[in-house]
Amino acid sequence: MPSTAGFIEALRVEIKQELRDEILAELKPDIERLLYANVFDFAGACRYLKVSDSTLRRMVKDGEIPFIRNRTLIHFRQIALDKWLEEKEQCTGIM
């Protein structure tokens, strides 16, 4: 006959695995969306950068910001925007 401690441990392991599976199943769509949503359209880039449409258009026109042109469409890679933001970030301590 198994001990109470062994039974409790087996039950704990089973519950832990079931919770892990349930949480993963719930989070999987969000994880996949975040993994593959790293290319913004124009409106998405405006939201991400918190700038107006006209400001972003000017930045593209002036070559100030990295972008990808696909025929008439313009896209922005999040990793390139993040790098661009890091380069623009100023650490002067002046408020």
C-alpha positions as CSV (number, residue, x, y, z in Angstrom):
1,M,0.0,0.0,0.0
2,P,1.5,3.4,-1.0
3,S,2.2,5.9,1.7
4,T,0.2,9.0,2.1
5,A,3.3,11.2,1.3
6,G,3.8,9.2,-1.9
7,F,0.2,9.6,-2.9
8,I,0.2,13.4,-2.2
9,E,3.4,13.8,-4.2
10,A,2.0,11.8,-7.2
11,L,-1.2,13.9,-7.0
12,R,0.9,17.1,-6.9
13,V,2.9,16.1,-9.9
14,E,-0.3,15.2,-11.8
15,I,-2.0,18.5,-10.9
16,K,1.1,20.5,-11.8
17,Q,1.2,18.9,-15.3
18,E,-2.5,19.4,-15.9
19,L,-2.2,23.1,-14.9
20,R,0.9,23.5,-17.1
21,D,-0.9,22.0,-20.1
22,E,-4.0,24.1,-19.5
23,I,-2.1,27.4,-19.1
24,L,0.0,26.6,-22.2
25,A,-3.1,25.8,-24.3
26,E,-4.6,29.1,-23.2
27,L,-1.5,31.2,-23.9
28,K,-0.4,29.5,-27.1
29,P,-2.5,31.7,-29.5
30,D,-1.1,34.9,-27.8
31,I,2.5,33.5,-27.9
32,E,2.2,32.7,-31.6
33,R,0.7,36.0,-32.4
34,L,3.5,37.8,-30.6
35,L,6.2,35.7,-32.3
36,Y,4.9,36.3,-35.8
37,A,3.5,39.9,-35.3
38,N,6.9,41.6,-35.6
39,V,6.1,43.3,-38.9
40,F,3.9,46.4,-38.6
41,D,1.8,48.0,-41.3
42,F,1.7,51.8,-41.3
43,A,-1.1,52.2,-38.8
44,G,0.5,49.6,-36.5
45,A,3.8,51.4,-36.6
46,C,2.1,54.7,-35.7
47,R,0.5,53.0,-32.7
48,Y,3.8,51.3,-31.7
49,L,5.9,54.5,-32.0
50,K,3.0,56.7,-30.6
51,V,3.4,59.2,-33.5
52,S,0.8,60.6,-35.9
53,D,0.3,59.4,-39.4
54,S,1.7,62.6,-40.9
55,T,4.8,62.4,-38.6
56,L,5.6,58.9,-39.7
57,R,5.0,59.7,-43.4
58,R,7.5,62.6,-43.0
59,M,10.0,60.3,-41.3
60,V,9.7,57.8,-44.1
61,K,10.0,60.5,-46.8
62,D,13.1,61.9,-45.2
63,G,14.7,58.5,-44.7
64,E,14.8,59.0,-41.0
65,I,13.3,55.7,-40.0
66,P,13.9,52.1,-41.3
67,F,11.1,50.7,-43.4
68,I,10.4,48.1,-46.0
69,R,8.7,49.0,-49.3
70,N,6.6,46.3,-50.9
71,R,5.4,47.8,-54.1
72,T,3.0,50.5,-52.8
73,L,2.9,49.2,-49.2
74,I,5.2,50.2,-46.5
75,H,6.0,47.9,-43.6
76,F,8.2,48.3,-40.5
77,R,10.1,45.5,-38.7
78,Q,9.7,45.8,-34.9
79,I,13.3,44.8,-34.3
80,A,14.5,47.6,-36.7
81,L,12.2,50.1,-34.9
82,D,13.5,49.0,-31.5
83,K,17.1,49.4,-32.6
84,W,16.3,52.9,-34.1
85,L,14.6,53.9,-30.9
86,E,17.6,52.8,-28.8
87,E,19.9,54.9,-31.1
88,K,17.6,57.9,-30.6
89,E,17.3,57.5,-26.8
90,Q,19.2,60.1,-24.9
91,C,20.6,59.4,-21.4
92,T,21.5,63.0,-20.4
93,G,19.7,63.1,-17.0
94,I,18.3,66.5,-18.0
95,M,14.6,66.9,-17.3
